[in-house]
């Protein structure tokens, strides 16, 4: 007998638990899911959902175009001043319909919202973010459109709006990634592209220029803004050298050209997507490539990338990006390689006037330089808890932090040519705890069932300096004050306020009473016999539902002691479910069946019509159910009787001693019975029978 315990929740209990441990923490701003967006972020498909989310607060008129009442919340701390947030629903990364993004400076200060979409995807691009400050956003759907979704977030440094003429091209001063929301129009100069080049003609273009500072290689990747689609925009590009400098495009020299990707072979013949998928999506200059141009279409050697360029210090270059698809959408560009762009250098120093801790003055001194053109503006961002949190003064600037911990300080400078360069510096501000009255209120929930991990602890800081953070191990702190999936035991819950003050409370999570189940000992019976099971459970005061499985040859599966008569070895499991909680325990036992196959067959019969022993047949002892087939032979081997499907023990069925309507002579005859048993097994029984008149 094997005894074991399984802890199962009723369906309703499972739904509530999942809602609490997963969705509950995202359903309001206070418990927003923090996303680390450094380097770009994309969740798994269907990783998040707004199913079961509660109604949200009212927002300014014009933001919510439908009745949205089901938002889930996220937060992030930018390291760049602009961000693109994209959500993908039904058919693209989940099941959500009509998604929408609503953006907040803090939990109560609305900033912006996306246009909203009746399709399966939506995007919000927002700039002028304060680097190091925590922002919040909410993902909603139309009522009835709830479902799962994929979330992607990309940071970038904004550049001036794209220009469609080379002479007005945006000057790049470093290799920071950036995003262009849209490409429309070909500019005023219609003759900038040689029609003999791979691009041939401008459709929707942008021009970007730079001067090389340190010689070296240059790579980049252009990613269409609709890259999550199977068939994306077809981006083409060309790179030129400008021998006369940034301000003169007249004698530009093409050094790279990439135009592959169209749905065709370059001659106007359409091809199945599988044959040109390699030329679809991201494009650019990539290490390892050797070709310097790719013509329209998707020929055998085309793969949407061409070779890097080797930049030379002091020389100027220009990039044109052309959206052949003319969708109006833009792209993101990420640079690589060993060469650098010439531009101003953002820099600063930090000095603590007293201690490097919160509530103390820290001085930031600008040391930025520019060898190319004049610096015309400064933009400081000092991170969360700073006073001031930002500034446009050149400096030096005195800053006081009202909270301890990791901060991100950023200085962005702009030159007269429109160059934007940013320096980021992570710093750690030490604690300045002087408040000894910090307290912690705690609520705990014990596990639903003994031995499971459905306990939880909820903390609430008191008397300190909010906001508070919480930890269950004293090392990893979070803003969410609740901890789930806890089993029985002692837990040390910590609270920490913004000054670095700490307090802790030990909480005991206690298991409820456990259900014990005993299905009784294993039993052995003969085939055809019946026995009673003997189940028990403790404690008896529980209101429970109990049942046996399977109910094979069982009198009543809901009784603790049902009668059973299995035909083969059979394991029976007793399940006991506590009605209030759904906690379940099980035990099993096995009934082993001895296959004793016995029948009784006479060796003499007297078919004389006196009503006694007039028929020759077989009789059941325990487990036989019928004579499947019956054969009688005389001493010369002739078949004198054959029959099938004869009930066992019927005194008026079987052989009556006749052969072809005549009584056989007295003597010895041979029989063969094919007997069917309860387990449907058919076995032969043979011997001889003596007929006496």
SULBELNOR-V891899 format. One record per run of one state. SS is the DSSP state (~ for helix, > for strand, _ for the rest). FROM is the first residue (numbers start at 1). TO is the last residue. If there is no record, write none. Layout:
ss=SS from=FROM to=TO
ss=SS from=FROM to=TO
This chain:
ss=_ from=1 to=2
ss=> from=3 to=4
ss=_ from=5 to=10
ss=~ from=11 to=21
ss=_ from=22 to=22
ss=~ from=23 to=26
ss=_ from=27 to=28
ss=~ from=29 to=31
ss=_ from=32 to=32
ss=> from=33 to=34
ss=_ from=35 to=40
ss=> from=41 to=42
ss=_ from=43 to=47
ss=> from=48 to=49
ss=_ from=50 to=71
ss=> from=72 to=77
ss=_ from=78 to=81
ss=> from=82 to=88
ss=_ from=89 to=89
ss=> from=90 to=90
ss=_ from=91 to=93
ss=> from=94 to=94
ss=_ from=95 to=98
ss=> from=99 to=106
ss=_ from=107 to=108
ss=> from=109 to=113
ss=_ from=114 to=120
ss=> from=121 to=126
ss=_ from=127 to=133
ss=> from=134 to=141
ss=_ from=142 to=147
ss=> from=148 to=156
ss=_ from=157 to=162
ss=> from=163 to=163
ss=_ from=164 to=165
ss=~ from=166 to=168
ss=_ from=169 to=169
ss=> from=170 to=171
ss=_ from=172 to=177
ss=> from=178 to=182
ss=_ from=183 to=204
ss=> from=205 to=212
ss=_ from=213 to=215
ss=> from=216 to=224
ss=_ from=225 to=234
ss=> from=235 to=242
ss=_ from=243 to=252
ss=> from=253 to=258
ss=_ from=259 to=272
ss=~ from=273 to=275
ss=_ from=276 to=276
ss=~ from=277 to=279
ss=_ from=280 to=282
ss=> from=283 to=285
ss=_ from=286 to=292
ss=> from=293 to=294
ss=_ from=295 to=304
ss=> from=305 to=306
ss=_ from=307 to=308
ss=> from=309 to=311
ss=_ from=312 to=315
ss=> from=316 to=323
ss=_ from=324 to=328
ss=> from=329 to=336
ss=_ from=337 to=340
ss=> from=341 to=341
ss=_ from=342 to=344
ss=> from=345 to=345
ss=_ from=346 to=347
ss=> from=348 to=352
ss=_ from=353 to=356
ss=> from=357 to=357
ss=_ from=358 to=360
ss=> from=361 to=366
ss=_ from=367 to=368
ss=> from=369 to=369
ss=_ from=370 to=374
ss=> from=375 to=381
ss=_ from=382 to=385
ss=> from=386 to=387
ss=_ from=388 to=389
ss=> from=390 to=391
ss=_ from=392 to=396
ss=> from=397 to=401
ss=_ from=402 to=404
ss=> from=405 to=415
ss=_ from=416 to=419
ss=> from=420 to=430
ss=_ from=431 to=438
ss=> from=439 to=445
ss=_ from=446 to=454
ss=> from=455 to=462
ss=_ from=463 to=468
ss=> from=469 to=471
ss=_ from=472 to=477
ss=> from=478 to=478
ss=_ from=479 to=481
ss=> from=482 to=486
ss=_ from=487 to=488
ss=> from=489 to=496
ss=_ from=497 to=501
ss=> from=502 to=509
ss=_ from=510 to=515
ss=> from=516 to=518
ss=_ from=519 to=522
ss=> from=523 to=526
ss=_ from=527 to=530
ss=> from=531 to=532
ss=_ from=533 to=535
ss=> from=536 to=538
ss=_ from=539 to=543
ss=> from=544 to=549
ss=_ from=550 to=553
ss=> from=554 to=554
ss=_ from=555 to=562
ss=> from=563 to=564
ss=_ from=565 to=569
ss=> from=570 to=578
ss=_ from=579 to=583
ss=> from=584 to=594
ss=_ from=595 to=598
ss=> from=599 to=601
ss=_ from=602 to=603
ss=> from=604 to=605
ss=_ from=606 to=615
ss=> from=616 to=616
ss=_ from=617 to=617
ss=> from=618 to=620
ss=_ from=621 to=623
ss=> from=624 to=633
ss=_ from=634 to=638
ss=> from=639 to=647
ss=_ from=648 to=654
ss=> from=655 to=655
ss=_ from=656 to=657
ss=> from=658 to=659
ss=_ from=660 to=661
ss=> from=662 to=663
ss=_ from=664 to=666
ss=> from=667 to=677
ss=_ from=678 to=681
ss=> from=682 to=691
ss=_ from=692 to=693
